[in-house]
Amino acid sequence: MLFEAVPVRVYWPRTAGAEPRRGLVWIHGGVGFFGSLRAYERFCRFIAWESTTVVVCIKFPLAPEHPYPAQQLSCYAAVSHFLKNAGDYGVDPQRVVLAGDSSGAAIIAAISQQLVMRTDLPRARGHVLLYPFLQALDFNLPSYQQNHSVPILFKKRVIRLGMLYLTGRNVNVDEIMGNAHVPQELRAKYRKWISAELIPEEFKVLAHEPFVPGPFSEDLYQACKKAFEPTCSPLLMEDVILRRFPETFLLTCEYDIFRDDGLLYKKRLEDNGVPVTWRHLKDGFHGICLLTGLGPLEFPSTRKSMKSIIQFLERF
């Protein structure tokens, strides 16, 4: 099926029910390079069946064949189409939730900055963000220090792929790991939103050392300037936009380099009056929800997190 020339797959509830139903649009992770409809089929089918929700999974074009921001543009087109035509799929347009994991969650936060400004489309009822990537300003927050070598997201590899996705070229990863791509004025400007000082002390127990940035590189900054746009780093969006976001379900995992991105986003949402349902998996790791339906490979926290997502959806 195509939504504005973008391939999607629609998953229907297993049992018949009253219409119109709840709808959920899923945008998968994978740093813009990986991910497929097949990889997320078990996950999407589980949500559709367990919550009586019509689930739409978007197959957006992948890098490097399709450079950034092709992924965001395709998702924006597909989401806009569904919001406009939800009734054709038996979905109440006032009960549509936008959801994603990892970089897919980042795309949700990115395209929503445009969606909330449109008056010709129904507003999304909620967001579901699972272990989201949300900023490229500081790669030395406590969770990056603690989990730099924890599978499946090794810090150096993620930064290398992320910058390749964003810029289309290989850049000096070691310098970026030292935050050498960030000028002092930007670091000072956004300290109110992105700083280890804003992370609760309980999350600094396992590993956290005061970090001193490496020497600033103007060449690296010019190469990575897109990283400081709020559509790439949603934590940098202005409050006037963020406070228009819908109620949000946020899942973070202890053993995940992106944990602190989620914690900082939770604080920003709450500071702007956006209701947040937060679940933190103390034994969780990045990608844990993708183990849904794999039987003995499921972790106890896999099913626990899925139950929390279903409970959040059933409120709408």
N, C-alpha and C positions, 0 to 999 in steps of 0.2 A: 504494500500500500504506500502511496506517496502523499505527503503533506507539502504542498508548494515545491514539488520536485525532490523533496527529501524523503528517503525511504524510512518507514516506520513499521513496527509490528504491534498489533493490538491484541491484548490478552483480555478475555472476557471471564466474568465470574462463572464458577462451575454450576451454580444453581440459578434458576430464574428468580427474579425479584421485582419489586415495584420499580418503575422508572419514573423520572430520570434518576440515574445512579450517581455515585461519587466517581470522579475521574482522577487519575494520577499520571503525570508525564515523567518518564524516567530518562535521565541523561547519565550515561555511564562514564566512569573514570578511565585512566590509561595515559595520562600526560599528553593527550592529543595524538599519540602514536599507536595506541593499542586499544583493544576492546571491540566487542561485536555483539550483535543481537543474540547469537548462540551462547556466548559466555554468560549472558545475564538472563537466559531463558528461565532457569529454575527459580531465580530470585523474583522475577516479574510474575511468573505463574503463581508463586506462593502468595504474593501480595494480592493478586486478583482473586484467588480462591479463598483465602483466609479472611479477607476484609470486604468481600463483595464489591470490588472496585474494578472499573474498566481502566486497565493500565496500558499506556502507550510508551513504547521504548523507541528512542530515536537512533537511527543509524547515520551519524554524521560523518562527513569525509575526514580521513586521517592524514596527518603529516607523515612524511615530508612531501608527498605528492600534492597535498593541499595545504599550503602554508597558513599559519595563523593570520587573520582571525576567521578563516573559513569555517571552523568548527562552531564558533559563537554565532556567526551569521546564519548558518544552516539551522541551528537549534532555535534561534530567535524566530525564524520563518516558520518552522514546524510548530512551535509552541503557540505562536500567534494564530496560525491556522486552526489549531485545535480549540483554543479559547473561543474563536469566532464561530466554529462549527460544531461545538461539543454536542448540541442537541441531535445532530445526525447520527451520533453513536450512542444515543440513549443516556447521555451524561448531562447533568445539571451544570450549566456554565458557571454557576455561583458556588460550585463544590469541587473545583479543580485544584489539585495540589501539585506543586512542582518539586521534583525530587532528584537527587543525584548523589554519587559518592566520589570522594577525592577530587580530581580535576573536574568531574562532572558537576559536583556541588559548586565548584568555583564558577562554572558556566551559568548555573542557576542564579548565583548572586550577581554575575556580570550582566546577563540579559534582563534581569529584573529591574535594573536601574533604568532601562528604557521602558519596560512594560508598565511600571507604576506611573509613568508620565502620560500614558495614552488614555484618552477618554472614550475611544471607540471600541475598546475591548473590555470584557468582564475582568475583574480583579482576581488574581489567584487567591484561593482561600487560605493556603498555607504553604510552607516550605519544609522539606525534609532533607537535611544535609548530614551525610555520613562522613566522618573523618575528613573534613574539607581542607583543601589547600586554599589559602586566602591572602597570602602576601609574599612578596619577593624582596622585602626590605631588609629583613634580619634573619639570617640563616644560622644564628647562634643563640636562639632562645633556649631555655632549659630543655625542652623536649628534643631539640636538634642535638644538644650536647649528650643527653641521656641515651638517645636511640639512634645515633649515627650509624651503627653497624647492625641494627636489628632488621631481619628480613620482614617484609619483602621490599621495603623502601630503604635502601642504603643511601645515606645522605649525598655522597659524591655523585653517585649515578643519577639520582633524581635531579640534582641541580644541573648536571650535564644535559640530560634529556630535556628538562624544562627550558633551559636557555636555547637549546637547539630548536625546540618547538617555537619559541617566541621570536628568535632572531633569524633562524634559518642557517646559522653558522656555528661552528665550534668556538667557544670563548674560553678564557683561562679560568677553569673551574676552581683551582686552588685560590686564586685571588678573590673570586666571588664568595667562596666559603669564608673568607676573612672579611666580607662585607666591603671590599675595596671598590665596588661599583656604586656605592652610595655616598654622595657628597654630604658634607657636614650639615649644610643648611636643611637638606631633606631629612636627615636623621633627627635634627632638632625639631623640625616642624611636626613630624609624625610621632615623636616620643609620647605624646598624649594618648596615642592609640596603639602603638607597637613598642613594647618595652618589656624586658624581663621583670621590671619593677611592678608591672601590672599583673603578673602571674601569682596566684595564691601560694603562700609559703609551702603548703603541703605538697605541691608539685615540684619542689626544688630539693627534695630530700635525697633522691637517688644520685643525682649528678647535676651540679651547677657551679660553674666558676665565673667570676666576673670577666667579661670579655672586652678586650681592647681591639678595636678594628685595625686592619692593616692599612698601609698607605693608600690614599685615594688615587684611583686611576681615571683620568678624564676620558681616555680612549674606551675603557671598559664601561664607563657611565654612558657614553654616546651609543655604544653598541647595545646597551640594555635599557635604554630610556623607556621603551614600551612597558617594562616591568613596573613602572611607577604610575601607570594609568589605572584608574579604579576598575576598569573592566578586566585588567589582568590581576591586580591586587585589590580585591573588593574591600579589604579592611581600610583602604584609603578613600572610600567614597565619603562624601559629605553627609553630615547628620540630616540635612533637609531631605535627602533622598532616602537614607536608611530608615528614618522614622515612618516612612510610608510602606515599609515591607510588612508582609503578613505574619501572623503567628508562626513560629518556627520550632521544629523538632531538630535538636542538635545532638549527634552522637560523637563522643570522643573516646579514644583508647589510650591507655597508659603507655603502651609500648609502640608509639607511633611518632615520627618526627613532626607530624602536623598537629599533634595534640594541642599545642599552645596557640596555634592559629584559631582553633575552635574555642579555646578558653577566652581569647581576646575578643572574638566575634560575639560570644555570649555576653560579655560585659558591655560591648557597644550596643547590642540590641536592647539589653535591659536599661542602659543609660538613656536610650531614646524611646522608652516606653513600649517596645515591641515584646509581647509575651513569648517566653522561651520555655520549652520543655526540654530539659537537658538530661541525657543519660551518659554516664561515664563508666566504661568497662575497665576495672582495675587490672584485670587479667587479659584485656583485649589488645589486638594488634591490627594494623592496617589491612583492610580487605576481609576481615573476619566474617562479614555478612555474606560474602560470596560462597561460603561453605554451606549455605542453606540447601537442604535436600541431599546432602552427600552422606547421610547416614553416620557411620562410625567416624567420619572425618569432621563432622560437626563438633565444635567446642560447646560446652554448656552456655557460654556467653553468646554464641551465635543465635540460638533459639531465644534466649532472653532478650537480645536486642531486637529481633524480629517481632517478638510479642509487644515490645514497647512501641514500635512503629505502627503496628496494627491498632493498638489502643489509641494512639494519637489520631490516626485516620478516622476511627469510628466516632470521634467527637464531632465530625463534620457531616 
